[in-house]
Amino acid sequence: MLFTSCNKQKANPIATVNNYFEARTQGNFNALKKQVSDSITLISGDFIMPYSRESLYQQYKWDSVFQSKYNILKAVETNEKVIATVSQNCIRNAFLENNPLVYQLEISFKNGKIEKIKDLDYIDVNWNIWTSKKDSLVNWVAKNHPKLDGFVNDMSMMGAINYVKAIELYQKKN
């Protein structure tokens, strides 16, 4: 018993990924931050977004407003990384008619914690519908509710609240 308690157990990367997305789904930032390094980089296309734990909290709050629910469809560990296929259901994706949004990620680790999450591919996403719905919403809001204008690029919690409000107002008009 003494030997097993002294042995340092290697972190399980797939369990760490599962814990990360479960914490996002449950709205538990304290559990989420235990899964990430002191800094984390999120990469989506040409966008490289480095975050400290404090700035990750701001991104987390933005995402939580949309009531995102994550489900890991597949996760495979390879070369010290995890390749995961994730589905995300949320208010925004539903409005943009791509719910769930399914995508593949490459997740890298440092000392057993998530250090980088890179989008690899979006699966069966209809970008034409996504863009059309987003553009219709943005244009309608600019014309009818200018105080909410800019919500689509505002990655703060208030930006997300305005995004949801814009969706609700847009849907009421129909």
C-alpha positions as semicolon CSV with decimal commas, in nm:
position;residue;x (nm);y (nm);z (nm)
1;M;0,000;0,000;0,000
2;L;0,286;0,235;0,075
3;F;0,432;0,176;-0,271
4;T;0,110;0,249;-0,459
5;S;0,046;0,570;-0,273
6;C;0,398;0,692;-0,347
7;N;0,380;0,611;-0,717
8;K;0,275;0,907;-0,920
9;Q;-0,007;0,796;-1,144
10;K;0,009;0,909;-1,505
11;A;-0,283;1,127;-1,603
12;N;-0,535;0,970;-1,839
13;P;-0,572;1,213;-2,130
14;I;-0,910;1,078;-2,245
15;A;-1,047;1,106;-1,891
16;T;-0,915;1,463;-1,876
17;V;-1,094;1,548;-2,202
18;N;-1,415;1,386;-2,074
19;N;-1,389;1,581;-1,749
20;Y;-1,328;1,907;-1,939
21;F;-1,638;1,875;-2,157
22;E;-1,852;1,744;-1,874
23;A;-1,754;2,049;-1,667
24;R;-1,853;2,275;-1,959
25;T;-2,187;2,098;-1,991
26;Q;-2,252;2,113;-1,617
27;G;-2,155;2,480;-1,594
28;N;-1,878;2,406;-1,345
29;F;-1,578;2,627;-1,413
30;N;-1,399;2,510;-1,097
31;A;-1,401;2,154;-1,232
32;L;-1,307;2,276;-1,580
33;K;-1,003;2,473;-1,467
34;K;-0,864;2,162;-1,296
35;Q;-0,837;2,004;-1,642
36;V;-0,639;2,284;-1,809
37;S;-0,284;2,413;-1,780
38;D;-0,211;2,757;-1,641
39;S;-0,258;2,876;-1,998
40;I;-0,449;2,721;-2,284
41;T;-0,460;2,800;-2,654
42;L;-0,775;2,751;-2,862
43;I;-0,717;2,734;-3,237
44;S;-0,996;2,760;-3,491
45;G;-0,887;2,810;-3,850
46;D;-0,670;3,121;-3,864
47;F;-0,774;3,230;-3,516
48;I;-0,524;3,151;-3,241
49;M;-0,661;3,249;-2,902
50;P;-0,429;3,215;-2,601
51;Y;-0,600;3,224;-2,263
52;S;-0,492;3,236;-1,903
53;R;-0,729;3,062;-1,665
54;E;-0,880;3,404;-1,589
55;S;-0,941;3,494;-1,952
56;L;-1,065;3,139;-2,021
57;Y;-1,331;3,211;-1,760
58;Q;-1,458;3,499;-1,979
59;Q;-1,480;3,268;-2,281
60;Y;-1,649;3,004;-2,066
61;K;-1,911;3,257;-1,950
62;W;-1,980;3,354;-2,314
63;D;-2,032;2,989;-2,406
64;S;-2,247;2,914;-2,101
65;V;-2,504;3,180;-2,195
66;F;-2,591;2,964;-2,498
67;Q;-2,655;2,670;-2,262
68;S;-2,406;2,452;-2,448
69;K;-2,422;2,078;-2,396
70;Y;-2,127;1,871;-2,512
71;N;-2,109;1,504;-2,595
72;I;-1,789;1,323;-2,688
73;L;-1,876;1,089;-2,971
74;K;-1,528;0,943;-3,007
75;A;-1,190;0,998;-2,843
76;V;-0,862;0,834;-2,939
77;E;-0,524;0,892;-2,777
78;T;-0,236;0,914;-3,021
79;N;0,116;1,056;-2,984
80;E;0,050;1,229;-2,650
81;K;-0,264;1,393;-2,794
82;V;-0,631;1,312;-2,805
83;I;-0,832;1,332;-3,124
84;A;-1,194;1,380;-3,020
85;T;-1,517;1,408;-3,213
86;V;-1,752;1,629;-3,015
87;S;-2,113;1,733;-3,062
88;Q;-2,234;2,062;-2,920
89;N;-2,600;2,147;-2,877
90;C;-2,687;2,505;-2,789
91;I;-2,923;2,794;-2,853
92;R;-2,694;2,956;-3,110
93;N;-2,638;2,637;-3,311
94;A;-3,011;2,566;-3,309
95;F;-3,085;2,911;-3,451
96;L;-2,813;2,866;-3,713
97;E;-2,973;2,531;-3,804
98;N;-2,665;2,324;-3,731
99;N;-2,761;2,163;-3,403
100;P;-2,581;1,966;-3,295
101;L;-2,261;2,113;-3,430
102;V;-2,024;1,818;-3,470
103;Y;-1,652;1,876;-3,497
104;Q;-1,321;1,704;-3,454
105;L;-1,052;1,840;-3,223
106;E;-0,686;1,775;-3,155
107;I;-0,618;1,820;-2,784
108;S;-0,261;1,857;-2,656
109;F;-0,140;1,826;-2,298
110;K;0,128;1,958;-2,068
111;N;0,189;1,781;-1,738
112;G;-0,140;1,593;-1,774
113;K;-0,347;1,908;-1,830
114;I;-0,503;2,040;-2,148
115;E;-0,273;2,297;-2,307
116;K;-0,414;2,336;-2,658
117;I;-0,739;2,259;-2,838
118;K;-0,729;2,281;-3,216
119;D;-1,028;2,247;-3,447
120;L;-0,949;1,990;-3,714
121;D;-1,275;1,949;-3,900
122;Y;-1,645;2,028;-3,887
123;I;-1,861;1,731;-3,979
124;D;-2,177;1,774;-4,189
125;V;-2,203;2,146;-4,115
126;N;-2,405;2,340;-4,367
127;W;-2,204;2,664;-4,378
128;N;-2,440;2,815;-4,636
129;I;-2,736;2,791;-4,397
130;W;-2,517;2,902;-4,103
131;T;-2,397;3,212;-4,290
132;S;-2,741;3,295;-4,428
133;K;-2,908;3,273;-4,085
134;K;-2,629;3,471;-3,917
135;D;-2,631;3,742;-4,184
136;S;-3,011;3,770;-4,173
137;L;-3,000;3,808;-3,795
138;V;-2,716;4,062;-3,800
139;N;-2,880;4,274;-4,071
140;W;-3,223;4,261;-3,905
141;V;-3,080;4,359;-3,565
142;A;-2,878;4,647;-3,714
143;K;-3,196;4,784;-3,870
144;N;-3,450;4,710;-3,595
145;H;-3,251;4,697;-3,267
146;P;-2,932;4,900;-3,319
147;K;-2,851;4,891;-2,946
148;L;-2,777;4,520;-2,988
149;D;-2,566;4,570;-3,302
150;G;-2,219;4,416;-3,277
151;F;-2,332;4,119;-3,067
152;V;-2,200;3,864;-3,315
153;N;-1,837;3,973;-3,261
154;D;-1,865;4,049;-2,888
155;M;-1,711;3,749;-2,711
156;S;-1,802;3,877;-2,364
157;M;-2,082;3,743;-2,150
158;M;-2,283;4,056;-2,240
159;G;-2,220;3,987;-2,608
160;A;-2,364;3,637;-2,565
161;I;-2,664;3,772;-2,372
162;N;-2,724;4,019;-2,655
163;Y;-2,686;3,738;-2,909
164;V;-2,957;3,533;-2,735
165;K;-3,178;3,841;-2,703
166;A;-3,131;3,914;-3,076
167;I;-3,232;3,556;-3,161
168;E;-3,543;3,584;-2,941
169;L;-3,647;3,919;-3,095
170;Y;-3,583;3,790;-3,446
171;Q;-3,790;3,478;-3,387
172;K;-4,078;3,680;-3,238
173;K;-4,101;3,891;-3,552
174;N;-4,192;3,579;-3,745
